[in-house]
Structure formats: C-alpha cells, structure tokens
Amino acid sequence: MSLSDLAFLEARRSVPSRQLGEPGPDDATLHRLIEAAMRVPDHGKLEPFRIRILRGDARRAFGRTLARIALEADPDLSEARREKERNRYEHAPVVLVVSAKIDGDSKVPALEQDLTAGCVAYNLLLGAQALGFGAQWLTGWAAYDRDVARLLGMKKSEHIIGFIHVGTAAMDAPERERPSYDRIVSEWVP
C-alpha cells in the first residue's frame, strides 16, 4: 500500500441529487453495495441500522406523501415548495433510506449506535463511487419528522440518518473547499 492508494478518498465527491439519473445499480449490484456497506464498526454487534430502498414508482409515491405531510405542517406552503417536495426523490434512480435502530437496553451508548448507522451511510457513498456511480447523502426536514418515520414503518426506537441518492452522474461532481489540516488537526502533548 502506498500514499497513492488514498487517491480514492481524495477523489470523493458528492454529486448533487438533481444531477443523478439512469442507470442506477441493478439488483445484484445494489445487493452487493449494501452488503459491503454494512461492514462497519459495531460495538456489541447490535446491528443498529436498517436500510429501506426507494426506487421506481415508490419514489414518486413517497414524494407525494411528503408533500402532503409538509402541507399539513404548513398550510401556507407555496405551490413551488410543494412541487419541490413531490419531486425531491425522483432524480436518482435509487434512494437508500438509512436509519439507526437504537437498542435502549444495551450498554452501548445511543451515540455509538448512531455512529455505526452513519458509517453505513458513508460506506454507501464510497461504495457507489467505487462502482462508478454518483451519490449524495441528504437529510432535510423529512429525516427528522416522526410522520415520515412512521410512513417508512419505523418504530419509536428508530430514526433516519439520511437519504442516500444513487445514480449515474450527469456531470462531474464539483470540488469544494476542504478543511485545512492545520486548522483542524492538533497533537495533544501532556
């Protein structure tokens, strides 16, 4: 292994979900991607994560329902905002809903369980890139809304970590300014 092996991580970019289209991963590729993404640190072997797949007509139905939930929460919601909610999940051919399923009886802190689920979400991004797809991890209001969680069949102990949009990039992912090593990293000395 050499420093050039880090080039994969150095090239990681999020592709805006609106720039993701067909083709998406086929069933076998998606299965392999998800299985690989589940190889995460998991204190206590709790498997505190779940993944729900949205594709095809399910994405449209989900978006329509989210638009209705948003309108119920804000009856003054503009038509433009309703349209945005309806179409939010229609760009990428596959949207993976990653959730944390917290075992409140475990000695493993809930934060560690959340981090494990977050690692699954990040592995999905890296795995999609490794397979030649673009991906973006999004949250937004729907990730924190209990009506949306119930819509997805989640119990009280489960909450959304993020929506991972996966598809073929219509453009190269834009680079953005990255954190400065010197500003972020310090060495603790006793």
Secondary structure, DSSP 8 states (H G I E B T S, - for coil): --GGGGHHHHT-----GGGEES----HHHHHHHHHHHT----GGG---EEEEEEETHHHHHHHHHHHHHHHHH-TT--HHHHHHHHHTTSSSSEEEEEEEE--TTSSS-HHHHHHHHHHHHHHHHHHHHHTT-EEEEE-SGGGG-HHHHHHTT--TTEEEEEEEEEEEESS---------HHHH------
